[in-house]
Amino acid sequence: MFVEFDAVPFSPAGDQHVVCGSTPAGFGAPVYVDGPERQPSDVSRRLLERYPRLPKELKAADELKAAGLRPSNLFRPDAYVLGPPQLVAVPGVLTGTGRTTPGWDETVYPPSPVYRADTAVPFSAHPNADEAQAVRREAIRWAQDVLDDPSTVILAVSAIGSPAPATPPLERAVPYEIALTSTSGRKRWHQFINPGWDTTYLERLRLDKGGLAVLESAPRFREVADTLLRRIQGKRVVIYGRSLQYAAIYAALEYAWLGDGLPHGALWPGTADTLAQLERSRWECARLRHGEFDNDWDAAEGHFALPVEESAADALSRCRMTAALLRRMADPALRYAELNARAERAVRDGKSHRPRSQGGQRLSRIAASRHAVLERSQGACENPRCPDPRYTSALGRNGSYLLEVAHIDDHAKGGDDLPRAMIALCPNCHALKTRGKVADSFRDLLRATALVRHQELLTKARCKCPSPAPAGQLCCAQSSAELVEGFFE
C-alpha cells in the first residue's frame, strides 16, 4: 500500500516492473545496458561494465507498440535494460534555515523491461481461448510451486510518499511498515518504521488507534535494514505488487547507506552494493500472476487486466491475503468453484444462449464454463468408458489439453451452458457422442458423471471456506479478505 501526497498519476500496468530507480536485481531475467559510451563519468562507466550490451532483437513495449505490435505477454519480460542515458535536473532541497541547496544535473539510466521482437504479435490480436487458458495454467503451476517451495516468504510493505519516477529524491516513497509471513500465513516478522516525515503527513495514514504514537517511537529504516536483509537472504520473496514495494526498499537502502536519495535511474558506486544485497533474494510478483489467473484481457492496453488489490488494515493482513490468493490459485477445487460461480453469474446476467453471427446463427457460450470443465478434467477424458483416457494428457502446441468440451444436451436446443451440464471428451468420445450410434443411456452416463464430479469439487471448495455459503452463493465467491480469517485462525 502506498500513500501519495501529490497529484502525479501512477499507472501500475505501465510501471509494474521497475519504478523509483530500482534496478531489477533478483527479478529472474538478465539485465543489459544501452549507451554506456555516452556516460561522461569514468566511475559510472566502470559500473556499467558489469552489464552486457543490449541485443538488437530486444525492444521496449513502447517501441513495439509504435510498430503496431505488442509482447506476447507483457508480464513476462525477456530482459531488463538500463538506459539509454538521460540528463535530468535534480532540484535543490529546502533546509531548516529556509535556504535551498543548489540543484545539479545528473546522467541517469532509467531501467525498463524489454521483449524479443521476433515473438511479438499484432497489437490488436488477443489470445484465443486455448492460449489464454495455457497462460492461466502457467499461473496455477506457479502458485503450486510457490506453496511447495520451503524458501518462500511473503512480504508486504506500507510506504508513504510518491512512487512516481520523476519525484525528487527526498519525496520518494519511504517504508513505514514491513511484514513477512510464511505461505501458511504464520507471522515471521512485523515491524513499524518511523519514516521521519512531519506529523501532519503521518496523521493521514490509515493507522489503528494509537498507531501514530507507535510510528513516531519506532526505529528508523537504517536501524532495521540488516534484520530485514538477513530474513529474506536466499529466500523466494513473493509480493502482491512487487515493483512498488521492492522500489521502496531499494530507495530506503539507498538513503540509509549513501545518506541521500538519488534521481530515477542514477548509478553511483554504492549502487552496486545495494544491488548485490537485493540479488541474494528472488523477487516475484503475485499480482502479475493473479492477472494471468483471472484471464481477463484488456484489449485497449494489450495485456491481461491487473486486479485491484483489496484494502487491508496493515501489511501483515496483506501478506495473509496474498497467502489466501496463492491457495485459491493452487487448489483445483477452489479454482473450479470460482469458475463455476462466474458461469452462474453469466447465466443470471443473460449472457448464455444469445444469438450471435458467426458462419450462420450460433448461440453465445460462456467461456468460464468451458474453462471450468477443462480444470475439472485435469487433462483426461471424462467418459468413464473411454478405453484410453490418459492419452489426452499430452498438450497441444499452445499448451492446451487435447480435449473437447461438449454440452451433454445440445446447446442449440437449450442445453444448459454450465459446468454441471458439460463434459470434457477426447476427440474419439466426442465424435461418438455427436455422430455415433449410441443409446440414451450413454448421455445419461455422461450426465451423471459430470454432475458427480461437479458436486465433489464444490463440496471440497466449501469445506475449505471459513463458514457455510449463504443460499445461492458459493464459498469461493467470497473475497480474499473474507477467506483470510478461516485460513489463518
N, C-alpha and C positions, 0 to 999 in steps of 0.2 A: 504494500500500500504506500502510495506517495501522496503527500500533502503539498500542493503547489500554492505559491503566493504571488504568482504573476499571471499575465493573460496570454502567455505563449502557448499555442495549441500543441498538443503532442499526439502523434499518430502511432499507436503501438504496433500496427502492422508494418509500417514503413521502417521503423527503428527497432523492431523486435530483437534483432540480433546484436547490434552494437550501438551503445549510446554513451554519452558523457566521457568520451575519450578513452574508454576502456578497451584496450586491445584484447581480442578474444582468446586469451590463454585457456587451455583446457576445454575448448568448445568442440573438440573432436574433428577438426578439419585443418589442413595446412594453412599457414599464413605466408603471403607473398608481399613484396614491396614494389611500388610503382614510382619511378622517377627519383631514385636516391641521388643521382648525379647532380640534381638541382639543389641539393642541400648545401647551404653555404658553410655550415659548421662541421669541422673535422670530427668533433666528438660525436655528433649525431650521425655522420656518415658511417663511422665505425660501428655504431649501434645498429644501423640499418643493414650492415653486412651480415647480421645474424640471419637475415631472411633472404630466400632466393627471389629472383626477378619474376614478375607476373607473366605467366604464359599468355600468348596472344589469344588462345582459344577461350580464355575465361573473361566473361563480361559481367558488368553490374546489371541489376534488374532494369534500371532506367535506360541503359544502352540497348538492351534487348527490346524494351517497350518502344523506343524510338524507331526500331526496325520492324515493329508490328509483331514482336514475339514476346514470350514470357518463359520463365524457367518451368520445367515440367513439374517441379514442386518448390515453391518459394521458400518453404520452411526447412528445406534441406540443402544448404549451400554446399558447393563443391570445394570452396576455399574462402579465405578472407584476404583482403588486400589493404595495405597501409599506403594511402596516397591516391592520386598524385598530390604533391605538396601544395599547400595554400599558405599565403601570408595573411595572418589575422592581427587585428589591433586589439591588444589587451588593455582594458580601461584601468585607470588608477583606482585606488581604494580610499574611501573616506576614513581618516584616522580619528582617534578620540579627541584630538585637539581641534577638529573641524577642518583640517587641511586635507588635500587629496594628493596621494602619492603619484609620481609620474607614471604614465602608461608606457607601453612599449610594443613593438611589432614582433611577432613570433611565427616561425615557419612550422606548420603542423601537418600531420599525415592522418587525416580522418580515416578510421577503419570502416570497412563495409563488406558485406557478403558478395561473392561473385559466383557465376554459374557457367557451366560448359555450354558454349553456343551451339555445338552440334547436337545437343539433346533438347534444345528449346523447341517450343511448339507455337503455332499461331496464337496471338493473344486472345482472340475471340473463341478459341477452342476450349471446351471444358471437358473434364474427364467423363468418359461414358460410365455406365453403371458398374461394369466389371472393374474398370480401372480405379474408380472411387472406392469400391469395396476392397480392392487389393491394398490401397493406401490405408484403409481402416483396419485391415487385418495386421498390417505392419505396426500400427499404433497399439493394437491389442497385444501383439507379441512383445513390444517394447515394455508395456506396463507389466506383463507377466515376468519379464526378465528383471525389471527393476525390483519387483517384490521378492524375487528369488535370490537377488544379489545381496549377500551379507554385508557388503561395503556401503550400501545405500544409506544416506541420511537425507531427510527433508529439511530444507532451510526456508525461512521467511524473514524478510527484513522490512521494517517500517521506517520510512525516511521522511525528512522534512526538506523542503526546497524544491527546485525545479529540475526535471530530468532533461530539459531541452539542451541539445549540444552547444548552442550559442550562448548559454548562460555564463556570466562572469564567474571566475573560479570561486570566489567567496560566497556565491549564491547557489552553488552546486548542491545537489542532494546530499544530505548527511543522515546516517542512520540514528534513530533514537530507540530502536528495539530490535533485537535479533533473537530468533528461536530456532532450535534444532530438535527434531524428533526422529525416531526410528520409523520404518514403514508401518509398524503396528500402531503408531501414534503415541508411543511412550516418550515422555519428555527426556531429552538428552541435555539440553542447556537452554536457559531463557534469561536474557539479560537486557535490562533497560540501560540506555546510554544518554548522557547529557550532551546534546548537540552543541551547546554553547550559544544558542540563539536567544534573542531577547524574550522576556516573559510574555510580552504581548502577542508574539507569534506562537509560543508554546501553548498558550491558553486556547488556541484554535484547534488544537489536536483533539481527536476523539480518545479521551483517556477516562478510565474508571475514576470513581470518587477517590480523591487523594492522590491521583496519578501524577498531577503536576509536581507535587512535593517530592514524590518518588523520583521523578525525572530530574529535578534540579539537584537532588542529592546523589544521583547515580554517577558512576565513573565516566570519564571521557573515553572516546573510542581508543585512543592510543594506549590506555591502561588495560583494555580487554582484547586488543588486536592479537597478541600472541596466543591467548587462550582460544580464540576463535580459530586461528590458523591451525593450531595443534589438533583441534577437534575435527576439522574437515580434511586434514592432510591424508592423502591416499584414498579418500572417500569418493563415492559417486554421489555428487550433490545434486538433488532434484529440487527445482524451484518452479513455482507457478508464476511465469513472467520472469524468466532467468535474466534477461538482459538488463532490465531496470534495476533489479536488486544486486546483481553482480556489479553493475556500474557504481552503485552507491558504496559497496565495499571497496572497490578499486579506488574511487575518489577519496574515501576516508583513509585508506592505507597511504595513498599518495600524500595527503595532507599531514598525516601523523609522522611519516618518515622523512618527508622533504621539507616540512614546515610551511608548505604553501600549496594551493591548488593550481593546476596547470590548465591551459586552454585545451579545448577539444582536439585530441589528436597530437598534442605536443609530446616530443620524445626527449627526455633528459637522461643522463647516465643512470639515475636512480630508477628509471622506468624498468630497466632490465631486472633489477632486484625484485620489484613489485610483481612483475610477470612471472618470475621464477617461483615465487611463493604460490601464486594462484594456479600455476600449471601443475602443481602437485596434486590438485583435485580435478575431477572430471565433472564439468558443469553441464547439466541437461535441463531442458525446459518442458515442464508438464503442460503448459498452456498450448504450445505448438502441437504436441501430440493430442491434446484434447480437441483441438480444431480438426485434426485429421480423423479422430474417432467420431466426432459428431457428423463429419462428412457433408457439411452444408457449404456449397460452392458459392463464392461471391464473384459473379461474372464481371462486375464493374472493376474490381480490384485485381482479378486474375489469381486468386488464391482461396484456400479454404477460409471460411469466416472464423475469426478468433473469438472464442467465447468471452463474455464479460465475467470477470472474477466476482464471485459472491462476496458481499460485505461480511466482515468478521470483526469482533471486538479487539482482537490483538493478534500478534504474529503467531503465537502458539496455536490459536484456533485455526489460523490459515494453514499452518503445517498439517493439522489434523484433517482439514477439509481436503487438502491435496492427497493425503493418505487414503481418505474415503473415495476420492475420484479414482485413484490407481486401482483400488479393489473393484470398483464398479466396472472399470475398463477391462480388467483382467479376468473377471468371473463370468463364465458362459451364461449362467442362469440370470444374472443381473443384466448382462448385455441383451439377452433375448427378451426379458421383461420390458426393458427400456424401448426396444424397437416395437414390441407389440403395443405398448402404450401409445407410441407415436402413430402407429397404424390405426388404432381405435379412435384416436383424436381426428385423424384424417377422414375416417368414415363418418364420424359425427359432424364434421365440417362440410360434408357433401362432396369430398374430393374423389370418391370412388364411383365408377360406372357413369362418368360423364362422357358424352360423345366427343371424340377428338379426331381430326382428319389426319390420317397417315396411311396412304396407299388404300384409300377407301375408308369407310366408317369403322373405327375401333373405339373401345371404351377405355377411359383412363384407368391406370393402375397405380397402386400405392407402392412406392419404392421401398419404404420401411418394411412392408410385409415380405417382399422378396428377400431383403437383406436378413430379416429375422429367420426365415426358413433356412437360408444358407448357413447362418450361425448355428441353428439347431441341428442341422445335418452333420456338422463337423467333417464335411468332405466325403461322406458316404451316402450312397443311395438309400433312401428311407423305405423302399419297398422291402418288407421283411422276407419276401420270397425271391429277391434278386440273387442269382447264382454267384455273383462276384461283386458285392457292393463296394469293396475297398479299392477296386482299380480306379475309382474316381478320386482317390486321394492324391493322384497326380494333379499338378496345377497346369493351367494353360500358360501361354507365353506372357500374358499380362499379369500372372499371379492369381487368376481366378480359378475357382473349382470347376472341373469338367462335369457340371451338374446343370439340370434344367428345372426351374421351379414351375410346377403345374398347379392349376386350380383343380381340385378333385371333382367339383361340379363346375361345368363350363362357365367361365366368367361372362361370356357373351350372353348366356341365358340366365344371368342373375346370380351365379355362384358367388359366395362371399369372398371379398378381397382382403381376407385376414389370415394371419399365420395358421390359426387352428383349422382352416378350411383349405390349406395349401400344403404341398409336399415337394421335397427335392428328389428328383429321379435321375438316374443315369440315362444317357440317350436311348439305350435299348428299352428300358422300362417305360420311358416317356412315350416312345413310339408304340409300344404295346398298349398303353392306356389310351392313346389318341386314335391309333389306326388299327389296332389289333382286334381280333375277335375274342372278346372277354365277357364274362358274365358280370351281372351287377354285383356279385359277391366280391369281385376284385376291387371295385370302387369302395365297397363297404369296408374292406380290409384296409385300404389306404386311408379312408376317413377315420377309422378307429385308431390307426397307428399315429396319424398326425395329431389327433385330439389327445391321446395319452401322453405323447412327448411334450405337447404344448402345456398340458396341466402339470406334468412333472417339473418342468423348468420354472413355471410360475410359482409352484409350491416352494421350490428351493429358494427362489428370489424372496418370497415373503418371509421365509424363515430367517433370512439374513438381515431383515429390517428391524428397527427398534420396536415397532408396535404394529398390530394388525392394520391392514389398509382399510380405510373407510369404504362404504358401499360404493361400487362403481369406480373405484380408484385403485391402481396397483401401487404396491410399496415403492417400486422403483421410480414412480412419478414424483416422489418427494425430492426436495432439493438436497444438495450435498450437505448443507448446513444441518438439515433435519436428520440426515443419516449419521452424522458425526457422533451424536450422543450415544446411539446404540452401539457403534463400533468401539468407542473408547471409554465406556463407563469403567 
